[in-house]
Amino acid sequence: MATKKSDSVSPPAAPDFEGLAITASGVNRDGPTLVPVDRYISPEWMAIEHDKVWPHAWQVACSVDHVAEPGDFFEYRAGWLSIIVIRGVDGTLRAFQNACRHRGNSICQGSGSGLDELRCPYHRWAWTTEGQLREVPNRKGFGQFDNDDFALIPAQVDTWGRIVFVNLDTEAMPLAEWLEGVPDDLSWCPVDDYRCDALVVSAMPANWKVVVEGFSETYHVQGIHREMLGHIDDVDAPQKLWHRHGVSYQNYGVPSPRLGRNVKPETVWDTWMNNMGQRLGVEPGTPMPDLGEGQTARDLIAQGLVDHAAERGVDISMHDTVRLTAMSQYNLFPNATVLVMPDMISVLAARPGLTPDDCQFVMMSFRRAAPDAPRSQPVTAEIDSDTDLGFVMNQDVAIMKTAQRGLHQPGLAHLALSAEECRVINLHRNLDEWCGS
């Protein structure tokens, strides 16, 4: 694949890159890390990803609540790839490539319940929920063949907490190994005690990496989320990298250092309420209660989180103020971000589209429930990209819609990344490894 020449444009304060290979791993640690723009717009690079990444990497598909009972199913799509996730009549969770063994038609679409078989709507070949061929109409016309030779093609499926992952590669490493140190890093959080509220998908006119990278750094908070600066430390957020994955530990309920030293408690409270008030069950504009002796606005917010959870029968009072108001943001290679808080978990993912310039933006929300709570019935829908997703997410989506056009400009050969954007860099380091760049 031909890449754009690095000497077609010189970024400010960057060295001369002529004759040097531009890779996401960087060629000069004294300057920015460079990423070729072709990775976002080139059909050739997209073809490499579709060959080397998507058929072999573990990907977030849905929630356990989508496939909790026998006969429940969910179709996961990534580009042309399609996987059926189904809870068999025997209660076992399985996954299959979504292709009829007769003429290849997709067997299932969307999600649903009540299946006791998998039947192709085209010519009505049918399989058990274990994937075994059970019926072929007018079978004698095919001559003799063994049913086992025409079983559905299996895929791997596994769960972490209430999140269901799939992998088309049956020889790939187990999910537990794939996740590296992430589960241990989250040992404080009872991930099985969350239930899915919703999974919504929106078509987005951007490469999947544009979407993923928007949830892989806090550098953009001072750019498009300035209304959040009153209640988030976007500067001193520690980050950690494993081989494939990374995490950022973000303190909320405190002002950004960008605002200086004398930020009023009311500013912290008001900006939190405007952006995250629903976590306390209050409306934007709710005035701050009086502070007790030694209390901070962060303490009031933490107590509000505890009280609101208790109204739903959930006890999170064992956590201190810092834990209650903080968020851990895990970036899972290749395409998912998992935002973990004591009262809720959000999963944001980007599925590749059919061209380099489009993708599917997936948002899945979980709310902490009482231990042993029954499965939820999540809302599952495709939504328009203009749907109101809340003030902050609307800002993120607006950037997704404008980024791709800029990437097509002929003078732009590469992107320049800061060390602060190390989780974005780590994504591209892994793409180097997987795609052989």
N, C-alpha and C positions, 0 to 999 in steps of 0.2 A: 504494500500500500504506500502510495506517495504521500509524504507529509509536507506541509508548507515550510518554505525555507526560513530558518530562524533570522536571517539577515534582512528579511523584508520589512521589519520594523524593529526599532530599538527602544525598549522600555526605559523610562527615566532611571538613571543611576545603575543601569545594568551593564555588565561587561559585554564584550564582543563575543557573540556565540557562534560566529562563523566557523564551520568545520566541526562543531560539537554536536553530538546527538542530544536532542531535546527529549528528555523523558521525565515522567512525573517524579522520579527519584531525585531529580536535580542534577545539575552539572557543576554548580558552583555554590558551595554552602555559604559564601559571603553575600550572595544575592538571593533573590526570590526563587522559589521552586517553580519551574515552568511546566505547563501542561499543554500539549498540542491541541489546538482548537478542533482538529480533525476528529478527535474522540467524541465530539458532540454533534457533528454534522455530516460525517463521512459514511456513506452506505457500506464502504469496504470495512471500516472499523466496526460498524454495527454487525456486519456478517461474522466478524471474528468473535464478538461477544456472544452472538447467538449460537456459535459453534462451541466455544470454549468455556463460557460462563454459565449461561442460563440452564443448559441441560445437566449441569454438574453441581451447582451450588444449592445449599439449603435456602429456602425462601419462605417467608411468612405467607400463609394461605388464608386462614380464617381463624375463628375462635372455637374452642371446645364447645361453646354454647350453640354454635351452628350445627354441630354434628354430635350431639350428646346422646341421642336415642337411636335405637335400631331403625334403619330406613332413612335417617337424615343424610343429606348429601350437600356438597358444595363444589362448584366448578371454579378452579383457579386458572387464570390465564396470564401468560407472560409472552408478549409478541404472538407468534403463531402457536406457541406451546399451550396445551390445555390438559389439566389434570383433574380427575374426579376424586374427591375425598368423600368417603362414605362410611357410615357406621353400619357394619353388617348385621344381619338378623341374629348373628351369634354374639353381638355386642362388641366385636373387634373393629377398631378403626383401621381402614385400609385406603390405599390410593392406587389409581390406575391411569395410564395414558388414555385420554378421552378420544378413542378411535375405535370404531367398529372393525372387527377383523375380516369383514366381508368386503366393503368398499370404502372404509375409512371415515364414514360420516361420524360427526360428533354425537355421542350418545346422550349426554346430559348438558343442560345449560342452566346457568343461574344457581339457585339453591332451593331446597325444599325438604320434604319429609315424606314418610310413609312408603318408601320403596321396598318391595320384597324381591326385586330383580332389577337388572340393568338391561333395558331393551332398546335397541336402535329403532328410531321412528321411521327409518327409510325402508328397510326390507324385513324388519321385525326379528332379526337375530336377537337372542336373549342370553344373558349370563346370570349366574347367581351373584349375590352380593359378595361372595368370596372370589369372584372373577372367573369361575368355571363356565364354559359353554354349556347351555342347557337346552337350547332349541334352535333349529334351523328350518324355517319353512321350506317345503319341497326339497328336502335334503337329498333325495336320491339323484337329483340332477347334478350334484357335485361329485358323485362317485364316492369312493371310500376314503375317509380321513379320520384321524384320531382327535377327539374333542380337546385333549390336552394341548394339541398343536395350535389350537385357535382360542386359547384362554386369553382374557384381557391382559395387556402388557402391564406388569406391575411397576409402581413407583414407591419410593420410600415415604413414610409419613411418621411423624413423631410429635410430641408436645413438650413445651416448656411452660409450666404454669398452665394458663388457659389459652395459650397461643399455639396454633397448629402450624407446623412447618412441613413442607414437602420437598422432595428431591427426585428428579427423574432418573438419576444415576443410582442403580441398586447396589453398586460397588463403592459408593462414596462413604466416607467416614461417618460413624453414628453422630446424631445431632448433639449428644452430650459432649463429644470430643470437638465438634465444630464450634460450639459456643465458647470454648476456651475457658477463661476465668470469669466470665460474666455471671453465671449463677452463684458462684462463691462470693463475688463482689456484692451480690444482692441478697446475701444470706439473712439480712435483717428483715427482709420483706416477705411475707407469706403470699407468694405469687399465686397460689392455688385459691386464695380467698377472694379473688376478683371475678366479676361477671361482666360479660360483654353487653353494652347498651346498644351499640350501633356499629355497622360497617358500611361506609359509603365510598363510592368510586366516582371520580370525576375525570373526564377526558381533559388532557392538558396539552397545549401546543408547545411542548418543550421536550428536550431529551431527558431521559429518566435521571441522568446524573445532575442536571440542573435542579431538579426537585430534591433529590437526596442531599445534595450539598447545601441547600438552603436550611437544612436541619442538622448540619454538622459543624456549626461554628456559631459563636455569639458575637463575632465581629460586626455582623449586620444589624445588631440591635440598635446601635447608635445611628444607623442609617435609616431604616424604615420603621423601627419600633420605638421611636424616641419617647412615646407616651409611657413606655415601660420602665424608663430609667429611674423613676422614683421608687421602684420596688424590686430591682434586680441588680446584683453586682455582676455586670457583664465583663468586667476587666479582670478580676481576680478569681476566675473560675478554673480550678485545677483540672487538668486533663490527663488521661492515662491511655496508653495504647497496648493492646496485645498484638498478635500477628495480624489477624484479620479484622478485629473489631477495636472499638475505642469507646471512651466515656468522658463526659464532662460533668463535674459536680458543681451545680449552680445554686447560689444562695439567693433566695427570694425573701421579701419582707424587709429588705435593707436597700438603701439607695445606691445607685451607681457612683463610684468615685468620680465619674465625669461631672457630677453635679456639685462637687465641692464638699466641704466639711459640715456646713450648717443647714442641712436639709431638715425641714420640719417634720415631725411625726405625722402630721395631717397629710403631707405630700405622699408619704409611704402608704398610708391607709387609702387615700383617695385613688391613687393610681392602681393599687391592687384591686380595689372594688370595681373600678372601671374595666379592668382587664380580666379579673379572675373572681369576681364577686360571687358567681354561681357556686363556687366551691364552699362558700359559707352560707349559701341559701339566701343571699341578700341582693338587693337591686343596686345598680350603680348609683352613686350619689348618696348612699346611706352614710350619715355623719359618723365620725369616729367617737366611740364612747370615751368617757373620761379615763385618763391613765391613772392607775394606782401608783403608789410609791414604788419607784424602781422599775416600773413597767415601761416597755417600749411598744411601738405600734406593731412590731413583729410578734410580741407576746399576745397582744389582742387578737391578731390574725390566727395565731396558733390555737388559741382557746376557741375561736370561732370554728375552726376546722374540727376540733374535737367535739364540740357541741353539735354541729350539724351532722357529723357521722353518727353520734349517739342517737339522734332522732330517727335514724334508719336502723338502729339496733347494732351498730358497728362500734367497737371500742378501739380507738387509736390513741388513748391517753397514755400508753406506755412510752410514747416517743416524746423527746424534748422539743423545745421550740425550734431549734435549728433543723432537726430532722423533719418536723411537721411542715415547715415552710420551704424546705429545700427540694430540688429536683435533680435526679440523676438521669442524664441523657445518653443512652447507649446507641451507638451506631454499629449495626450488624452488617458486615459485608454480605451481599453486595448492595442491598437496596432498602434497608429498613432502619428506622429510628424508633427506639422504645423509650418513652418518657415515663419515669417511675416516680410516684409520690405516694405517701402513706394512704391517701384516700382514693387515688385514681391512677390508672395507667393509660397512656395513649400510644398507639402504634401508627406511625406514618411511613408509608412505603410508596415506591414508584415502580410500576411494572412497565417494562419496555413496550413500545408501540410497534406498529408495522413499518414505520419509517424512522430515521434518526430524529425527526422533528416533532414526534408526538409520543405521549406516554399516558398511563393511567395513574392518577394520584389517588392513593388509598388511605382512608382515615378510619381507624378502629379505636373505639373508646371502651374502657373498662372502669367499673366502679367497685370499690371495695365492698364486700358483702360480709355478713356474719358467717363464721365457719359452718361448713356443711349446708349452706344455702342451696336451694334447688337451682337448676340451670335457668338462665334467663332466656328471653325470646328477643334477640337483638333485631333492631330495625336494619334491614339490608337493602340498599338501593343504589342506583346510578343517578347522579345529580348533575345539573348543569354547572359549568365552571363559574357562572355568575351567581350561584346560590350563596346566600348570606351564611358565612361560617363563623361569624364573630369578628370583632374588630381586628384582632391581631392576625388571625389566619387569613382574613381578607387581604391584609397587606402582603403576606407571603405569596398568596395566589396571584396578586397583581404583578409581582416581580417575576413569577414563573411565566407569565404571559408575555413579558417584554424581553426576557433574557435571550431567547433563541434567535431573534432577529439580529441582535448585536453580534452573535457568534458567527453569522454568515458574512460579515463585512470582510472584503478581500484583503484589507490591510492588517487584519488581526490574525497573527500566526500562532500565538500561544497565550495562555492565561498565566498570571504571576501570583503565586500564593505566598503568604506570610507563614512563619513558624507558628503563629497563633492559629492558623487554619490547618493544624497538624492532622486532624481527623479527615479532612478533605484530601490532604496529601496521602494519608494512609490508604484511602480508597484507591487512589491511582497507583500507588506502589503495588497493591494487590492486583490491579488490572494489568500492570507490567508483568507480574509473575504469571497470571492466568493466561494472558493473551500473547505472551512471548515477545513483548515489545523490548 
